[in-house]
């Protein structure tokens, strides 16, 4: 296995992603991006839940699901439906706000 060392060189990470996962729009790249979004979203939900001092079990109970399901979402294994995502956010005492980008 090749050891990865940070040599502190600035890189074009689009080229790195292209090399590792294919060009944008390819199936392999789309799968990698979906996995990354699932992981990132799960991390956001986990941090929010911890900030609100709610256990996975408590959150699951509030939205009518299982602790196992919450764990899978937080670990990026499962992606909740949009309605479940909103129920989680609401149960954590937060809201989703959509704003226009640049």
C-alpha positions as CSV (number, residue, x, y, z in Angstrom):
1,X,0.0,0.0,0.0
2,X,1.3,3.4,-1.0
3,X,1.8,5.8,1.9
4,X,0.2,9.2,1.4
5,X,2.3,12.1,2.6
6,X,1.3,15.7,2.6
7,X,4.0,17.5,0.7
8,X,2.3,20.8,1.1
9,X,2.0,21.4,-2.7
10,X,-1.1,23.2,-3.9
11,X,-3.1,21.0,-6.2
12,X,-6.0,21.3,-8.6
13,X,-8.4,19.0,-6.7
14,X,-10.7,18.8,-9.7
15,X,-7.8,17.0,-11.6
16,X,-7.3,14.7,-8.6
17,X,-11.0,13.9,-8.5
18,X,-11.0,13.4,-12.3
19,X,-8.1,11.0,-12.0
20,X,-9.6,9.0,-9.1
21,X,-13.3,9.0,-10.0
22,X,-13.6,10.1,-13.6
23,X,-14.8,13.3,-15.2
24,X,-17.9,15.1,-13.9
25,X,-21.0,13.5,-15.3
26,X,-19.6,10.0,-15.4
27,X,-21.2,7.2,-13.5
28,X,-18.2,6.6,-11.2
29,X,-17.9,10.3,-10.4
30,X,-21.7,10.6,-9.7
31,X,-21.5,7.6,-7.3
32,X,-18.5,9.1,-5.5
33,X,-20.2,12.4,-5.2
34,X,-23.4,10.8,-3.8
35,X,-21.4,8.9,-1.2
36,X,-19.6,12.1,-0.2
37,X,-22.9,14.0,0.1
38,X,-24.4,11.2,2.2
39,X,-21.3,11.2,4.5
40,X,-21.2,15.0,4.8
41,X,-24.9,15.3,5.5
42,X,-24.7,12.6,8.1
43,X,-21.9,14.4,9.8
44,X,-23.9,17.6,9.9
45,X,-26.9,15.8,11.4
46,X,-24.7,14.0,14.0
47,X,-23.0,17.3,15.1
48,X,-26.4,19.0,15.3
49,X,-27.8,16.2,17.4
50,X,-24.9,16.2,19.8
51,X,-25.1,20.0,20.1
52,X,-28.7,19.6,21.1
53,X,-27.7,16.9,23.6
54,X,-30.1,14.4,22.1
55,X,-29.2,10.7,21.9
56,X,-29.8,8.6,18.7
57,X,-32.5,6.7,20.6
58,X,-34.3,9.9,21.6
59,X,-34.1,11.3,18.1
60,X,-35.4,8.1,16.7
61,X,-38.3,8.1,19.1
62,X,-39.2,11.7,18.2
63,X,-39.5,10.9,14.5
64,X,-40.9,7.4,14.7
65,X,-37.9,5.3,13.6
66,X,-35.1,3.3,15.1
67,X,-31.7,4.1,16.6
68,X,-30.2,1.9,14.0
69,X,-31.7,4.0,11.2
70,X,-30.4,7.2,12.7
71,X,-26.9,5.6,13.1
72,X,-26.9,4.6,9.4
73,X,-27.9,8.1,8.4
74,X,-25.2,9.7,10.5
75,X,-22.6,7.3,9.1
76,X,-23.5,8.0,5.5
77,X,-24.8,4.5,5.0
78,X,-28.4,5.5,4.3
79,X,-29.8,8.7,2.8
80,X,-33.1,9.7,4.4
81,X,-36.0,10.8,2.2
82,X,-36.6,14.5,2.0
83,X,-39.6,14.2,4.4
84,X,-37.5,12.2,6.9
85,X,-34.7,14.7,6.7
86,X,-37.1,17.6,7.5
87,X,-38.6,15.6,10.4
88,X,-35.1,15.1,11.8
89,X,-34.2,18.7,11.5
90,X,-37.5,19.8,13.1
91,X,-37.0,17.2,15.9
92,X,-33.6,18.8,16.6
93,X,-35.2,22.2,16.9
94,X,-33.8,23.5,13.7
95,X,-35.1,24.5,10.3
96,X,-34.0,24.3,6.7
97,X,-33.6,27.6,5.0
98,X,-33.1,27.8,1.2
99,X,-31.4,30.9,-0.1
100,X,-30.4,32.0,-3.5
101,X,-26.7,31.4,-4.3
102,X,-24.3,33.6,-6.2
